[in-house]
C-alpha cells in the first residue's frame, strides 16, 4: 500500500474514533477514505465495519439483527448498494434533525405506556442492528435518531446507549464479514488502532459538549457525507 494511502487511513481512523465517541457517525469518515485508496463500495463497507469495531465492547443484545443485515448486504448487488447508501445516510440525518417534530407525531416517550415504550425500544434496537449490519457507516446517526424518539433521556444518555448497541453490531459484523465478506485486512489493520486513539480523545470531548452541539455535529456531518456519496453514485 502506498505511504500516502496509509497516512490517509491513519488520519481517517483517528478522526472517526473521535467523532464516534462524541456523537456517532465517525465511520462516515473512514468509508470515503477506503474508497479513496481504491476499494470498491462493498469491499470498503466490509472493511470499514471491521476496522471501526475495536472502539466498542461486545454485548449480546443486537446480534441477530446485525447478522441479518450482514447477510442482506452480501446479497445486494454492488451497483444497487452504491445507489442505496446515500439515501440511508441522508435519511438518518433528516430523522435526527426533525426528531422533535417526529416525537409530536409518534408521541413523546414520557407519555407512552410502559409496554409500548419497551416494544418501541426493542424495535428501534432491532432495526438499528439490521441497518448497522447492512451499512455500518451511518449506524451511529441512525441509532441516535431512532432511540431519541422512544427514550425520555438526554442526548448524552441516548449517545451512551447508542455506543452499547453499536458494540454488539460492530463485533457481530466482524465475525460475519470475516466469514463471508471481502475485507481488506491491511486497510483494516491500519484504521483500527487509529480509531482506538480517536475514541479516547473523543470521549473526553463529548463530556463537554451540550446536546444542541452534538445534534448539530451529527446532522451536518450526515448530510454532507450523504450528499457526497450521492454525487459519486450519480456521476
C-alpha positions in Angstrom: 0.0 0.0 0.0 1.3 3.5 -0.9 2.5 5.5 2.0 0.1 8.3 1.2 -2.8 5.8 1.5 -1.5 4.6 4.8 -1.4 8.2 6.1 -4.9 8.9 4.8 -6.3 5.8 6.6 -4.5 6.7 9.8 -5.9 10.2 9.9 -9.3 9.0 8.9 -9.3 6.4 11.7 -8.2 8.9 14.3 -10.9 11.3 13.2 -13.5 8.5 13.1 -12.7 7.3 16.6 -13.0 10.9 18.0 -16.4 11.5 16.2 -17.8 8.2 17.3 -17.1 9.0 20.9 -18.6 12.5 20.6 -21.7 11.9 18.5 -21.6 8.8 16.4 -21.1 8.5 12.6 -17.4 8.6 12.6 -17.2 5.7 10.2 -18.6 8.0 7.7 -15.1 9.4 7.6 -13.3 6.1 7.1 -15.7 4.8 4.5 -14.9 7.6 1.9 -11.2 7.2 2.9 -11.3 3.5 2.0 -13.0 4.4 -1.3 -10.3 7.0 -1.9 -7.5 4.4 -1.6 -9.1 2.2 -4.3 -11.5 -0.2 -2.6 -14.9 -0.8 -4.3 -18.1 0.2 -2.5 -18.9 -3.2 -1.0 -15.4 -4.2 0.0 -15.0 -0.7 1.5 -18.1 -1.3 3.6 -17.0 -4.7 4.7 -13.6 -3.4 5.7 -15.0 -0.3 7.3 -17.3 -2.3 9.6 -14.4 -4.5 10.7 -11.9 -1.6 11.1 -14.0 0.6 13.4 -15.2 -2.2 15.7 -12.3 -2.0 18.2 -13.8 1.2 19.6 -16.7 -0.9 21.1 -17.3 -3.6 23.6 -19.2 -6.8 22.7 -22.6 -7.3 24.3 -25.2 -9.8 23.0 -28.4 -7.7 22.6 -28.4 -6.9 18.9 -26.6 -9.9 17.4 -29.5 -11.3 15.4 -30.2 -8.0 13.6 -26.6 -7.5 12.8 -26.3 -11.0 11.3 -29.4 -10.3 9.2 -28.1 -7.0 8.0 -24.7 -8.5 7.1 -26.4 -11.3 5.1 -28.6 -8.8 3.3 -25.5 -6.8 2.4 -23.9 -9.9 1.0 -27.0 -10.5 -1.2 -27.2 -6.9 -2.5 -25.6 -6.3 -5.9 -22.7 -3.8 -5.8 -24.5 -1.3 -8.2 -27.7 -1.3 -6.1 -25.8 -0.9 -2.9 -24.0 2.2 -4.3 -27.3 3.9 -5.1 -28.9 2.9 -1.7 -26.1 4.1 0.5 -26.5 7.9 0.1 -30.2 7.8 0.8 -29.6 5.8 4.0 -27.1 8.4 5.3 -29.2 11.4 4.3 -32.4 9.8 5.7 -30.8 9.2 9.1 -29.5 12.8 9.3 -33.0 14.1 8.5 -34.7 12.0 11.1 -32.3 13.3 13.7 -32.8 16.9 12.5 -36.6 16.7 12.8 -36.6 14.5 15.9 -38.8 16.8 18.0 -41.4 17.1 15.3 -41.4 13.4 14.8 -42.0 13.0 18.5 -45.1 15.1 18.1 -46.4 12.6 15.6 -45.4 9.3 17.4 -45.9 10.7 20.9 -43.4 11.8 23.5 -41.7 8.9 25.3 -42.8 10.1 28.7 -46.5 10.0 27.6 -46.4 6.4 26.2 -47.5 3.4 28.2 -44.6 1.4 29.6 -45.3 -1.7 27.4 -45.4 0.4 24.3 -42.1 2.1 25.3 -40.4 -1.2 25.8 -41.7 -2.6 22.5 -40.7 0.5 20.7 -37.2 0.4 22.2 -36.6 -3.2 21.2 -37.9 -2.4 17.7 -35.5 0.5 17.3 -32.6 -1.5 18.5 -33.5 -4.4 16.2 -33.9 -2.1 13.2 -30.7 -0.3 14.0 -28.9 -3.6 14.3 -30.1 -4.7 10.8 -29.2 -1.3 9.4 -25.8 -1.4 11.1 -25.1 -4.9 9.7 -26.0 -3.7 6.3 -24.3 -0.3 6.3 -22.3 0.4 9.5 -21.1 3.8 8.3 -24.3 5.6 9.3 -25.1 3.4 12.3 -24.4 6.0 15.0 -26.5 8.6 13.3 -29.4 6.3 12.8 -29.3 4.9 16.3 -29.2 8.3 17.9 -32.1 9.4 15.8 -34.2 6.3 16.4 -33.5 5.9 20.1 -34.2 9.5 20.7 -37.8 9.0 19.5 -38.5 6.3 22.1 -36.4 7.3 25.1 -37.1 10.2 27.5 -33.4 10.8 28.2 -30.8 13.4 27.5 -28.9 13.2 24.2 -25.8 12.3 26.2 -27.6 9.2 27.7 -29.0 8.3 24.3 -25.5 8.5 22.9 -24.2 6.2 25.6 -26.9 3.6 24.7 -26.0 4.0 21.1 -22.5 3.0 21.9 -23.7 -0.2 23.6 -25.8 -1.2 20.7 -23.0 -0.3 18.3 -20.7 -2.5 20.3 -22.9 -5.5 19.5 -23.4 -4.7 15.9 -19.7 -3.9 15.4 -18.3 -7.2 16.8 -21.0 -9.4 15.2 -20.4 -7.8 11.8 -16.6 -8.5 12.3 -17.5 -12.2 12.6 -19.9 -12.2 9.7 -17.8 -10.2 7.3 -14.7 -12.2 8.2 -16.5 -15.3 7.1 -18.5 -14.0 4.1 -17.2 -10.5 3.3 -14.4 -9.1 1.1 -12.4 -7.5 3.9 -9.1 -5.7 3.1 -7.2 -6.8 6.2 -4.3 -4.5 5.5 -6.5 -1.4 5.4 -8.5 -2.6 8.4 -5.3 -3.1 10.4 -4.2 0.5 9.7 -7.6 2.1 10.6 -8.4 0.0 13.7 -5.6 1.2 16.0 -6.2 4.8 15.0 -9.9 4.6 15.9 -9.0 3.4 19.4 -6.8 6.5 20.0 -9.6 8.7 18.5 -12.2 7.1 20.7 -10.2 8.0 23.8 -9.9 11.7 22.7 -13.5 11.9 21.7 -14.8 10.5 25.0 -13.1 13.4 26.8 -14.5 15.9 24.3 -18.1 14.5 24.5 -18.4 15.3 28.2 -18.0 19.0 27.5 -20.4 19.4 24.6 -24.1 20.4 25.0 -26.9 18.4 23.4 -27.6 21.1 20.7 -23.9 20.9 19.5 -23.9 17.1 19.5 -27.1 17.1 17.4 -25.8 19.7 15.0 -22.5 17.8 14.5 -24.3 14.6 13.6 -26.9 16.2 11.3 -24.4 18.4 9.4 -21.9 15.5 9.1 -24.5 13.1 7.9 -26.0 15.4 5.3 -22.5 16.4 4.0 -21.3 12.8 3.6 -24.7 11.6 2.2 -24.6 14.4 -0.4 -21.0 13.5 -1.4 -21.9 9.8 -1.7 -25.0 10.6 -3.8 -22.9 12.8 -6.1 -20.4 9.9 -6.5 -23.2 7.4 -7.2 -24.8 9.5 -9.9 -21.6 10.8 -11.6 
